[in-house]
Amino acid sequence: MKVLFVKDVEGTAKSGDVKEVTPGFARNFLFPRKLAVQPTAGAIAHSERMKGTADRKAARGREDAEALAQQLGTAFISLNSRAGEDGKLFGSITNGDVAEALSLQYGITVDRRKISFPDAIKAAGSWLAEVDLGHGVHATVNLNVETE
């Protein structure tokens, strides 16, 4: 039985694919969960329109992420933290601290979970932070950690 997949089914097909499946799989699993429909001409046309819309939306999202990556590439963030006499910080600089500094200093909102460091920042100096902006776009932000 041929079906048109409306949603991705892991290990079977992606949204918009027309595939041959067993009748029992279609009746008992795919149709009740609204994962697939009968491949009529109207359903196939609707699927193609939805795929085109999703592609345009993804392209727009990638352009926005690349523009934000250019902004972040020129950003230079200064962070202050308390430190001991030897220059070691009391605690460390976290990704939440960097996200807050980006928001305060540049007005750029980035989810703290998307910020990562190659090494833990536990001393004053210059550091780099990696920001995942989605759509396969990454940016590097320069950090300057100073002691109070």
C-alpha positions in Angstrom: 0.0 0.0 0.0 1.4 3.4 -1.0 1.2 6.2 1.6 2.3 9.9 1.7 4.2 10.6 4.9 3.0 13.8 6.5 5.7 13.7 9.3 9.1 12.2 9.7 9.0 8.6 10.9 12.4 7.6 12.1 13.9 4.6 10.2 11.1 4.6 7.6 10.6 7.9 5.7 10.8 11.7 5.8 7.9 14.1 5.5 6.7 14.3 1.8 8.0 10.9 0.8 5.7 8.5 -1.0 6.6 4.9 0.0 5.2 1.4 -0.2 4.4 0.0 3.3 2.4 -3.0 4.5 -1.3 -2.4 4.8 -1.3 -3.3 8.5 1.5 -0.8 9.3 -0.5 1.9 7.5 -3.9 1.1 9.0 -2.7 0.4 12.6 0.2 2.8 13.1 0.5 5.5 10.4 -3.1 6.6 9.8 -4.3 6.7 13.5 -1.3 8.8 14.5 -1.7 11.1 11.4 1.8 10.3 10.3 0.7 9.4 6.7 -2.3 9.8 4.3 -3.4 8.3 1.1 -1.3 9.7 -1.8 -4.0 11.7 -3.7 -3.1 14.4 -6.2 -4.3 17.1 -3.8 -2.3 15.6 -0.9 0.9 15.4 -2.9 0.4 19.0 -4.1 -0.1 20.2 -0.6 3.0 18.3 0.5 5.1 20.0 -2.2 3.8 23.5 -1.1 4.6 22.8 2.5 8.1 21.6 1.6 8.7 24.8 -0.5 7.6 26.9 2.4 9.8 25.1 4.9 12.8 25.5 2.5 12.2 29.2 2.3 11.8 29.5 6.0 15.1 27.6 6.6 16.9 29.8 4.1 15.6 32.9 5.9 16.7 31.5 9.3 20.2 30.8 7.9 20.5 34.3 6.6 19.5 35.7 10.0 21.9 33.4 11.8 24.8 34.5 9.4 24.0 38.2 10.0 24.1 37.6 13.8 27.4 35.6 13.4 28.9 38.7 11.8 27.8 40.9 14.7 29.1 38.4 17.2 32.4 38.1 15.4 33.1 41.8 16.0 31.9 41.7 19.6 34.4 42.1 22.4 32.9 41.4 25.8 34.5 42.6 29.1 33.7 40.6 32.2 34.7 41.5 35.8 35.1 38.9 38.5 36.6 38.6 41.9 40.0 36.9 42.1 42.7 35.9 44.5 46.2 37.3 44.7 47.5 34.8 42.2 44.9 35.9 39.5 42.7 32.8 39.8 39.0 33.6 39.9 36.7 32.8 42.8 34.6 30.3 40.8 34.6 30.6 37.0 33.0 32.4 34.1 29.9 30.6 33.0 28.0 30.6 29.7 25.2 32.4 31.6 27.6 35.2 32.4 28.5 35.5 28.7 24.8 35.5 27.6 24.0 38.2 30.2 27.0 40.3 29.1 26.0 40.0 25.4 22.5 41.2 26.3 23.7 44.1 28.4 26.6 45.3 26.2 25.3 44.7 22.7 21.5 44.0 23.1 22.0 40.5 21.5 19.9 37.7 23.1 21.5 34.3 22.9 20.4 31.2 24.7 23.0 30.4 27.3 22.9 26.7 26.4 24.2 27.6 22.9 27.4 29.1 24.3 30.4 26.8 25.0 34.1 27.2 25.9 37.0 25.1 24.8 38.3 25.2 28.4 36.8 26.4 31.7 37.5 30.0 32.3 39.1 30.2 35.8 41.7 32.9 35.3 41.8 36.5 34.1 42.9 37.1 30.5 41.6 36.9 27.0 39.4 33.9 26.1 37.2 32.7 23.2 33.6 31.5 23.4 31.8 29.5 20.7 28.2 30.3 20.0 25.9 27.9 18.1 23.3 30.0 16.2 21.5 27.1 14.6 21.3 26.2 10.9 24.9 25.1 11.0 26.2 28.6 11.8 28.7 29.1 14.5 30.3 32.3 15.8 33.3 33.0 18.0 33.1 35.8 20.6 36.2 37.4 22.2 36.1 37.7 26.0 38.3 39.8 28.2 38.1 38.7 31.9 39.4 41.2 34.4 39.7 41.1 38.1 38.0 43.5 40.5 
